[in-house]
Amino acid sequence: MNTEKIPVTLVTGFLGSGKTTLLNHLLSQQHGKRLAIIENEFGEIGIDDALLIDANGSGGIFKMNNGCLCCTVKDDLVSTLITLHERRAEFDHVIIETTGVANPVGVLKTFLLNEDLQDMFSVDAVVTLVDAAHILDHLDREECREQIACADLVIVNKIDLVSEAKLLEVEAAIKGMNPLASLVRQLRSAMQSDQIFGLHAFMSAPALLSESANTSRKEDDCNHDHEHGQCNHDHGHEDDHDHTHDHGHEHSEDCNDQAGQCGHDHSHVHGHAHEHSHHHDIDLQSVSIQVEQTIDKSKFNTWFAALLLKEGDRLYRVKGILHFQGEDALVVQAVHRVVETTRTTGSAAPTANNGQKQSTISRIVFIGKIGQAEKAEIETGFKACLQV
């Protein structure tokens, strides 16, 4: 019996961003992968009819002539995924396409909170497409902002419709909202399969480690008050490290015991040595903190649980790689109040190339509706967790 988890790519983006064009492009490629496509509105989304063998399907699952499967969400996503998993031998990778006005947070919570699904599937990456010509006009829409905030990869699409100056403006706005995401420019969603599959980006430690190293190396070259998107830091998503996962959980008042401690294991680090704060006309912003000191685990767990309890509705995404005294680095991921952690070894450990200093660098990024008061509260609270 095959017990290996099936990777899942979530494709999201506002109306007209090119999601369906991307899917049809991937389905037509000779990449050797057998894909299972989950759509919210089959028949309206527009998967190429020429790819379908049986339009009636079996159990709502449609076979395509290239060996891939396609199904639509009828009742709920969990039931759809479990039904699909019964045909696990027929596919290698799942793609979930959300509707243009959907908030991807609900889909991510499904995987982070459901233990059955966590045993079956793992989120590989959140891929968000944006229409370069219209995205700046859509940023007043909550769902559009959350699609960008949750992204591991943003495809800036339809670049032939705008000038270079407009593209730079779009990219700066995206990086200001989500400094964690990689950006790719594209014409008509023409992405190659290796640019979409196998990114290992959702819980990736190397992306945070490389960013920490880049910021350390470029401190003399970059003004600390610049917008992150102007600095051209590389956010690669290679994932060659060993890791173990803890099941996700959601913070609530029940998370605190009598001593105010959360029994769940969290690990995050914030830093005062190098900080980026991004401010835009819209209310979605990001705060990035990096430190070289180790973290007091007990203090951090208590503070972070309290922060999520209070501000979880406003925090769209939190991602960090944290170092506690005497422990391997811990990657922490939060979507609102839902938290998942991954213990890393291998590439997260110091080497002759990155030096011993690299092993204690912690970095954490908060993305959400963060005003000046919240930013100050996060920075002060985190600094109080540093090991003394």
C-alpha positions in Angstrom: 0.0 0.0 0.0 1.3 3.4 -1.0 1.4 5.6 2.1 3.3 8.5 0.6 1.5 11.8 0.8 0.1 13.3 -2.4 1.3 16.8 -3.1 -1.4 19.5 -3.6 -1.1 22.8 -5.5 -3.7 25.4 -4.9 -4.2 27.7 -7.9 -6.0 30.9 -7.0 -6.4 34.4 -8.5 -9.0 37.1 -9.1 -11.5 37.0 -11.9 -9.8 37.0 -15.3 -6.3 36.4 -14.0 -5.7 33.3 -16.2 -6.2 30.4 -13.9 -8.1 28.2 -16.4 -5.6 29.0 -19.2 -2.9 27.8 -16.8 -4.7 24.6 -16.1 -5.3 23.8 -19.8 -1.7 24.6 -20.5 -0.5 22.2 -17.8 -2.9 19.5 -18.9 -1.6 19.7 -22.5 2.1 19.4 -21.6 4.1 16.1 -21.7 5.4 16.2 -18.2 4.7 12.6 -17.3 2.5 13.6 -14.2 -1.0 12.3 -13.8 -2.9 15.2 -12.4 -6.2 15.3 -10.5 -7.9 18.6 -11.0 -10.5 19.8 -8.4 -12.7 22.7 -9.6 -15.5 24.6 -7.8 -17.6 25.1 -10.9 -17.1 22.4 -13.4 -18.6 23.3 -16.8 -18.2 27.0 -16.1 -14.5 27.0 -15.4 -13.6 25.9 -18.9 -11.4 22.8 -18.9 -10.9 21.9 -22.5 -13.8 19.5 -23.5 -11.4 17.8 -25.9 -9.5 16.3 -23.0 -12.6 14.6 -21.5 -13.2 10.9 -22.2 -16.4 10.5 -20.2 -18.5 13.6 -19.7 -20.7 11.7 -17.3 -17.9 10.7 -15.0 -18.0 8.2 -12.2 -18.7 9.5 -8.7 -18.3 13.0 -10.1 -14.7 12.2 -11.3 -14.0 12.7 -15.0 -11.3 10.8 -16.9 -9.3 12.7 -19.4 -7.6 11.3 -22.5 -4.1 12.2 -21.1 -4.7 10.0 -18.0 -5.6 12.9 -15.7 -8.7 13.2 -13.6 -11.1 16.1 -13.1 -13.8 16.5 -10.5 -16.0 19.2 -9.1 -16.7 20.1 -5.4 -20.3 19.0 -4.8 -20.8 19.0 -1.1 -17.6 19.9 0.6 -13.9 19.7 -0.1 -13.1 17.1 2.5 -15.5 14.6 1.0 -14.3 15.3 -2.5 -10.6 14.7 -1.4 -11.4 11.5 0.4 -13.4 10.2 -2.6 -10.5 11.1 -4.9 -8.0 9.4 -2.6 -9.8 6.1 -3.1 -8.4 6.3 -6.7 -5.0 7.2 -5.4 -3.2 4.8 -7.8 -4.5 6.9 -10.8 -2.8 10.2 -10.1 0.4 11.7 -8.7 -0.5 15.4 -7.9 -3.6 17.3 -7.1 -4.4 20.8 -8.3 -7.3 22.7 -6.7 -8.6 25.7 -8.6 -10.6 28.2 -6.6 -13.1 30.6 -8.1 -12.0 34.1 -8.9 -13.8 35.5 -5.8 -12.8 32.8 -3.4 -10.7 33.3 -0.3 -7.9 30.6 -0.3 -7.7 30.6 3.5 -10.7 28.2 3.8 -9.0 25.6 1.6 -5.7 25.9 3.5 -7.5 25.4 6.8 -9.0 22.2 5.4 -5.6 20.7 5.0 -4.1 22.1 8.2 -6.9 21.1 10.6 -8.2 17.8 9.2 -5.9 15.0 10.5 -7.2 12.4 8.0 -6.3 14.7 5.1 -2.9 15.5 6.6 -2.1 11.8 6.4 -3.2 11.7 2.8 -2.0 15.0 1.3 0.5 17.7 1.7 0.3 21.3 0.4 3.1 21.8 -2.1 2.5 25.5 -2.9 -0.1 28.2 -3.3 0.1 29.7 -6.8 -1.7 33.0 -7.3 -2.2 34.6 -10.8 -2.7 38.3 -11.1 -3.7 40.3 -14.2 -1.0 42.8 -14.6 -3.3 45.3 -16.3 -6.0 45.3 -13.6 -4.6 44.0 -10.3 -3.9 47.4 -8.9 -7.6 48.2 -9.4 -8.7 45.1 -7.6 -6.6 45.5 -4.4 -9.6 47.0 -2.6 -11.2 43.6 -2.7 -10.6 41.5 0.4 -10.4 38.2 -1.5 -7.9 39.6 -3.9 -5.6 40.7 -1.1 -5.9 37.4 0.7 -5.0 35.5 -2.5 -1.8 37.5 -2.7 -1.1 37.2 1.0 -1.4 33.4 0.9 0.8 33.0 -2.2 4.1 31.1 -2.3 4.4 31.9 -6.1 2.7 34.9 -7.8 2.4 34.7 -11.6 2.2 38.3 -12.9 0.3 37.4 -16.0 -0.6 39.2 -19.3 2.5 41.3 -19.2 2.2 42.2 -22.9 -0.7 44.5 -22.0 1.3 46.9 -19.8 4.5 48.9 -19.8 7.6 48.1 -17.9 6.9 50.9 -15.5 3.5 49.5 -14.7 5.0 46.0 -14.2 7.5 47.4 -11.7 4.6 49.1 -9.9 2.6 45.9 -9.8 5.6 43.9 -8.5 6.4 46.4 -5.8 2.8 46.4 -4.6 2.8 42.6 -4.4 6.2 42.3 -2.7 5.1 45.0 -0.2 2.1 42.8 0.7 3.9 39.4 0.6 7.7 39.5 0.8 7.7 35.7 1.0 6.4 35.0 -2.5 8.4 34.4 -5.6 7.4 36.5 -8.6 7.3 35.3 -12.2 6.3 37.3 -15.2 4.3 35.5 -17.8 2.4 35.8 -21.1 -1.0 34.1 -21.1 -0.2 31.7 -18.2 2.4 29.8 -20.3 4.1 28.2 -17.3 6.2 25.0 -17.6 5.3 22.2 -15.3 8.6 22.3 -13.4 7.8 25.9 -12.5 4.5 24.8 -10.8 5.1 21.3 -9.4 7.5 20.2 -6.8 8.1 23.6 -5.3 7.9 22.4 -1.7 7.2 26.1 -0.9 4.3 26.0 1.6 6.5 24.8 4.5 9.9 25.7 3.0 12.8 26.5 5.3 15.4 27.2 2.6 13.3 30.1 1.3 13.5 31.8 4.6 17.1 30.8 5.2 18.2 32.2 1.8 16.3 35.4 2.5 18.0 35.8 5.8 21.4 35.3 4.3 20.6 37.7 1.5 19.5 40.4 3.8 22.6 39.9 5.9 24.9 40.2 2.9 23.0 43.1 1.4 22.6 45.3 4.5 25.3 47.7 3.2 23.6 47.9 -0.2 20.0 48.3 0.8 18.4 51.1 2.8 16.6 49.5 5.8 13.5 51.6 5.2 13.0 50.5 1.5 10.1 48.6 0.2 11.1 44.9 0.0 10.1 44.6 -3.6 12.7 47.2 -4.7 15.7 45.1 -3.4 15.5 42.2 -5.9 16.2 39.5 -3.3 16.0 36.0 -4.6 13.3 33.9 -3.0 14.1 30.4 -4.3 12.0 27.5 -3.2 14.4 24.6 -3.3 13.6 22.1 -0.6 16.4 19.5 -0.1 16.1 19.3 3.7 14.8 16.6 5.9 11.8 17.6 8.0 9.0 16.3 10.2 5.5 17.8 10.5 3.3 18.4 13.4 -0.4 18.4 12.6 -1.9 21.9 12.4 -4.2 23.2 15.1 -6.3 26.3 15.6 -5.7 28.7 18.5 -8.7 29.5 20.7 -9.3 30.3 24.3 -9.0 26.5 25.0 -5.4 26.7 23.9 -4.3 28.3 27.1 -3.8 26.2 30.3 -4.1 27.6 33.8 -0.6 29.0 33.6 -1.4 30.8 30.3 0.7 28.4 28.3 -0.2 26.8 25.0 0.6 23.1 25.0 1.2 23.1 21.3 4.8 23.4 20.1 5.4 26.6 18.2 8.7 28.1 17.1 9.2 31.4 15.6 11.8 34.1 15.7 11.7 37.8 15.2 14.6 40.1 15.0 15.7 43.6 15.7 18.9 43.5 13.7 17.2 43.9 10.4 13.5 44.9 9.9 11.3 45.7 7.0 7.9 47.4 7.3 5.8 48.0 4.3 3.1 50.7 4.0 0.6 51.1 1.2 -2.6 52.9 0.6 -4.4 49.6 1.1 -4.6 48.0 4.6 -2.7 44.8 3.8 0.9 45.1 5.0 3.8 42.9 6.0 6.4 43.1 8.9 9.6 41.1 8.6 11.9 40.6 11.7 15.3 38.9 11.8 17.5 38.2 14.8 20.7 36.2 15.6 19.9 35.5 19.2 18.2 32.3 20.2 14.6 32.4 21.4 13.2 31.4 24.8 10.8 28.7 23.8 8.4 29.0 26.8 8.2 32.8 26.4 7.6 32.6 22.7 4.9 30.0 22.9 3.0 32.0 25.5 3.3 35.2 23.6 2.5 33.8 20.2 -0.6 32.0 21.4 -1.8 35.2 22.9 -1.1 37.1 19.7 -3.0 34.7 17.5 -5.9 34.7 20.0 -6.1 38.5 19.9 -5.1 39.3 16.3 -5.7 36.1 14.4 -8.5 37.6 12.3 -6.1 40.3 11.1 -3.1 38.0 10.4 -3.6 36.4 7.0 -0.3 34.5 7.1 2.7 34.1 9.4 5.8 32.2 8.3 9.1 32.0 10.2 12.2 29.9 10.8 13.1 29.9 14.5 16.0 28.8 16.6 15.6 27.7 20.2 18.5 26.9 22.4 19.8 23.3 21.7 17.2 22.5 19.1 17.1 22.2 15.3 15.5 25.0 13.4 11.7 25.1 13.4 9.6 26.4 10.5 6.3 27.8 11.7 3.4 28.5 9.4 0.1 30.2 10.5 -3.0 31.0 8.5 -5.0 33.2 10.7 -5.2 31.1 14.0 -4.3 27.8 12.4 -0.7 26.8 13.0 1.6 24.1 11.6 5.2 23.5 12.4 8.0 21.6 10.7 11.3 20.6 12.4 14.2 20.9 9.9 17.6 19.4 9.6 20.0 19.1 6.7 20.1 22.3 4.8 19.0 24.3 7.8 22.2 23.2 9.6 25.4 25.2 9.4 27.9 24.2 6.7 31.3 25.3 5.5 29.6 27.6 3.0 27.0 29.3 5.2 29.1 29.4 8.4 28.2 28.7 12.0 26.6 32.1 12.3 23.8 31.0 9.9 22.6 28.4 12.4 21.2 30.9 14.9 19.6 33.3 12.5 15.8 33.4 12.9 13.4 35.2 10.7 9.6 35.7 10.8 7.2 37.5 8.5 3.7 38.6 9.4 1.2 39.5 6.6 -2.1 41.0 7.4 -4.0 44.1 8.4 -1.1 45.5 10.5 -1.2 49.1 11.5 1.5 51.0 13.4 0.1 50.0 16.8 0.0 46.3 15.8 3.5 46.5 14.3 4.9 48.0 17.6 3.1 45.4 19.6 4.5 42.5 17.5 8.1 43.9 17.6 8.0 44.5 21.4 6.4 41.2 22.2 8.9 39.3 20.1 11.9 41.0 21.5 10.7 40.1 25.0 11.1 36.4 23.9 14.8 36.6 23.0 17.1 34.5 25.1 19.1 36.5 27.7 
